């Protein structure tokens, strides 16, 4: 396959134990209501909505990078039976966008604010419209980066020299941490336990055959009548978490000792000061600020044992910014290798762009493989073909990103 050599694809053995074979794994997941996750999700949704607007008006996605954001914590007064918001949160939306092309204007600021308001309304049940203020700091893009979008049709040149790495599959520890948060923030769980807030944080640690989860999740104070009531509800939630984990491990055929710790900072006898409650369901109401890029990696977790990309993918444009495209694509290709190439146990994919060069021709495309059986040499050609195929079809992948079809946090 001639394209393989053109794209500088290399395949080699990964010279370390697979994640499940290592004695120690540490994995974190910041849930939907965590301030950092809020920033990532909103900025990427703004990019998706801008892409829609650009495509409708110009039949092309224009230059934008909506990947700078700060969620400034507000101030609340929590009380049993329902506290109040004293000062609202502030969402600062920044970086670059195209405001006008072909004498047609795009209302970038209103798109950004409307998107953010809709996201809060759809994802955080107790954040009311006046609980968040907005400050839009989006400016026009630099001439050279903007010009990338008009230099060529079809596949664009990379707007940066940037490296990314992705891997597959997720280990049991990684998948369990991810699925626990998704369960706790699921529609079904919130209907059964409406007192549970969305700011869920799950930290998982596996040491050999021992698996522990530490979970933080506030209780909405409007549901809490007293300190004793809080601890009664906490016990119910703790039981539900344990039940889910037991069933989950059984469904995966995993046998190991497991334990859960929940809201460890609680101390009986200290009233509101000794329990974890929230007015709105997110700590951004008064405790923690949020920022793009400080949360989950593009595969939904923070895996401390794995090589990870340093780029913040959320909000970057999906057609030329390799900080987003390669970040997500490297994980996707790794998954395709594991699915399509026999006997591959684990795959790591590295992609390096060269600024100005078409994004389908990375400077480096490398796979590092751990085999279940057999040798890497015996499957190297098949691995190369998978990588080459996905790079050949990178435009379709980019359009999936542009439409918000691939989650990035």
N, C-alpha and C positions, 0 to 999 in steps of 0.2 A: 504493500500500500504506500504509494508515493507520498501522501500527505503526512505519514508518520514521521519520516525523516525531516520533512519541511518544518514540522512543529517541535522538533527537538525533544521527543518523548523518550524518557528513560524509565526503566523498571529495575528495581533491585530488591534485595531482601531487607526487611526491617530488623535491625539487629538489637532487638530487645524483646522481652516477654510481652505477650498480649495483655491487655488491661485486666481481664478476669484472672490471669495467672499471677499477677503481682499481689504481694501480700497486702498492700495498702492502696485504697482508693478513697479520694475525697471529692465530692460532687455537690455543687450548690445550684439551687434554682430560685430565682426571684420571681414571685408570682405577679399576676396581672395588676394588682394594686400597689406594687412596690414603686416608689418614686422613679427609680431608674428605668423600670419596665414601662411605666407610663410615658416617659420621654421617648423611648425607643419606638413604642407602638404608635404614638401620635405623629412623630416626625415621619415615620415610614408611610403612614396613611396619608399625610399631606403630599408626599411625593407621588403616591398612587393617584390621588385626586388631581394633582397638577398634570400628571401624564395623560389622564383622561381629557382634561381641558385642552392641552396642547394638541392631542390627536384629533379632537373634534374641530379645532380651529385651524390647524396647520397641517394635519395629516402627518405629523412627525412629533417626536418627543424632543423638546428643546432643553437647553442647558439649565440645570438646577441642581443644587445640593442642599437639602434641608436637613443637615446633620449636626447642627449646633443648637442645643436646647438646654435651658436650665429651668427646673421647676423649683421655685423658691417656696419654702414651707410657710404656711400661714400660722394662725394662732387660734386655739380653741379653749373652751372652758367645759370640761367634762363633768357631768353629774349623773347620779343614778336616775334613771328614767328619761334621760336625753339631755345632752349638753348642747352648746351653741358654738357657732363659728364667730370668733371675735374679729379676726382679720383674715381676708381670703388668701388663698394661694396665688402665686404669680407665675404664669408660664411665659418664659421668654423664648421666642422662636427666631432663630437666626441662620445666617449664611447667605446663599446666593440663589437667584432665580431669574428667569427671563420674563420681563414685564410687558414687552412689546416686540412684535415682529410683523413685517409686511403691513405696517401701519395699523395693526390690530392690537388692542391692549388686552392684557390679561389681569384680572383683579386678584393678584397673588395674595395680598394681605387678607382679604375677605375669605378666600378659599382656605387659607391657613387657619384662621380663627373659627370658621364654620366647621371645619374638619375636627378641630380640637374639641369644640363644644359637643359635637355629635359623638365623638369617641367617649367622652366622660359620661354622656347621657346613656350610652349603650353598654358601658362596661363597669361603671361604679354606681351602684344603686342609690347611695346616700350623698353623692356629690351634687348639690343643686347648682343651678345656673350661676347664681351670684356668689358661689363659693370659690370661683376661680376668675382672676383677671388676666388679661393678655397683653403682651408687649411684643410687637412684630418688628424684628430687626433684620429683615431680609433685604438685601441690596442687589444691584445689578452685578452680573458676573464679569470677570476679567475678559478682555477682548480675545486673548489667545485661546483660553479654554472654551469660550463661547463659540469661537470660529471652528472648533473641532466638529460641531454639529452641521456645518455647511460645507466642509471640505470634500466630503464624499457621500455617496448614497450607499445604502446597505449597511454593512458592518462598519462601525465607527472605530477610530483609533482610540487607544487608551489615553485617558486624561492624566495618568500618573504612572510612575514606576513604583509598583507595589507588589508585595508577596502575600500569599495566602496559603493556608493548609487546612485540610479537612480530613475526616476519617469516618470509617464505618466498620462494623455496626456499633451501636451503643452497647455498652456492657449492661448486665443486670442492674448494677448499682446506679448507673446513669439513667436507665430507663425507669427504674423504680422511683427515683427522685422526681423526674419529669412527670410521671403519671400520678404521683401522689398530689402534687400541686394542681395538676389539671382536674383531678377528682375533687379536691377541696374547693376549687373555683368553678365547678361545673354547675349548670342550671339546676340539675337534680339535687345536688348537695345544698345549694343555697335555698331551694324550696323547702327542704326538710329541716335545715338549720339556718334560718334567715338571720339569726344573731351573729353569724360568722362573717367577718370582714374579708375584703378582697386582698389585703396586703399580706399575702401568705409567703413565707420564706422557709424553704426546706433545705437543710444541710444533711447530706448523707455521708457516712463513713463506713467502709468495710475493711475490717482487719482480719484477714484470713477468712474464717467461716463465721464471723460475727458481724452483723449488720445493724447499724444504729441510725436513727433519724432524729434530728432536732428540728422541731417545727415551731414557728412563731406565727400567730394569727390573732388579730384583735377581735374582741366581741363588741358589737355595736351597743353603745351605752343606753340607747333608747329601749333596748330589750332587757336591760339589767336593772332589777329593782333594788338590789342590795348586794353587799359583798358575798353573803352566803349563796344568793341566787347565782352570782357569777361563777362560784366554784361548783355549784350543782350543774350548770350548763357546761362548764369546762370538762367535768367528768363525763358528761354525755358525748361531747365532741371527741374526747380522748378515746372513749370506747369505740366510736365510729371509725376513727383513724386506725386503731388496732385491728378492728374487724376487716377494714379494707386491705390492710397490709397482709394479714393472714391469708385472706382469700386470694390476693394478688400473687403471693409467693407460691401458693398451692397451684394456681393456674399456670405458673411458669415452670412448675416442677423443680423449684429451688428449695433445698433443705439446708437451712442455716439458722442459728439463733438470731433473733431480731428484737429490737426494742425501740420505743418512741419516747422522746421527751417533748413536752408541750408547754410553751410559755413559761420558761424556766425562771424568769425574774419575779414571778408572783410570790408574794408573802402574805399569808393570812394575818388579819388584825391591823392592817395599815389602810383600810378603806380604799378610796380611789387611787391612792398613791402606791398601793401594793398589788394592783391588778392591771392587766393590759386591755384597756377599752379604747374605743375610737368613736368619734361623732360621725365620721364619713366613711370609715373602712380603709383609709390609707394614712400612713404615718406622715405623708406630705402635708397633712392638715396642721401639724404643729411641731413635728420632731425631726424629720429628715428631708433634706432637699434631694432632687433627682437630676441626673445628667445623662445625655446620650453616651453610649459606649461603656458605661460602668456596670451594665447588667449582664444578662445572659448572652452567650455566644449565639451564632446564627442557628445552631442546632438545639437551642432552647435551654442549655445548661451552662454552668461554669465548671469545666472539668479540670481539676488541678493536676491530674496525672498526664494529661495529653498535651501535645503541641497545639497551640491555638494562634489564630490571627490577631494582630494588634489593632486592626482597623475597626472602626465603628461602622457597621453596614447600614444601620437604620437611616433613612432619609436621603441617602446618596442616589444620584440618578441611575437608572437600571440599564442604560445602553452604552455608556462609555466609562463609568467610574468602576474600575476594577476592584477598588476597595470594597465594593458591594458585590459585584458580579462574581469575581473569583472566590471571594469569601464563601458565598453560598454554593457556587458551582463545585468547588473542591470537595465539599461534603457530598454533594449529589453524585459526582463521578465516583467517589469512593464507594458509595452505596451501590451504584450500578456494577462496579467491578465485583463486589461481594455477591451480588445477585446473579451475575451473568457468567462469571468465570469459575469453573468447578474447583473445589477444594481450597479456595481462598478463605482463610479464617478472619483476617483483619486486613484492611487496606488504609493507607495514608496517601493523600494526594497533595502535591505541592505545585502551585502555579505562581509564576513571576511574570509580570507585564513589563513592557518596554514602552515608555511614553511616546505617543504618536503612532505606534504600530497597531495594526488592526487587532482587536481583542480576541479574535479566533486563532491568533498566532502568538501565543505567549513565548517569552524568551526562554522559559523553562517550564516544562510540564513533566513532572516526575511522580512515579508511584513507588511506594515502599510497601512490601507485601509480607504478611505472615501466612504460611500455608498450614492447612489442616493436615495434609499429607502431600507427598510429592515435592517437587522443587520449583522455585520461582522461574528458573530458565524454561521449564516445560510449559508455562502459561504466559510468559512475557509477551508473546505476539498477540495473544487474545486480550491482554490488559492494554497493550498499545492501541489496539483496534477500538476498544471501548472509549478510551480517552479521545482518540482522533474523531470518533463519531460524534461525541458530545460537543467537541469544539467546532466541528463542522456545522452543527445545528445550534450554535450559541445564540443566534437571533431569536429562535423560538423560545429558548430559555429566558432571554432578556425580556421578552414580551410577557412571559408568565410573571416575572418579577414586577413589571410595570403595571400589571393588572391586579397585583396583590394576591396572586394565587399561591405564592410560596411564602410561608411565615419566616420572619427573620429574627424573632426574639422569643 
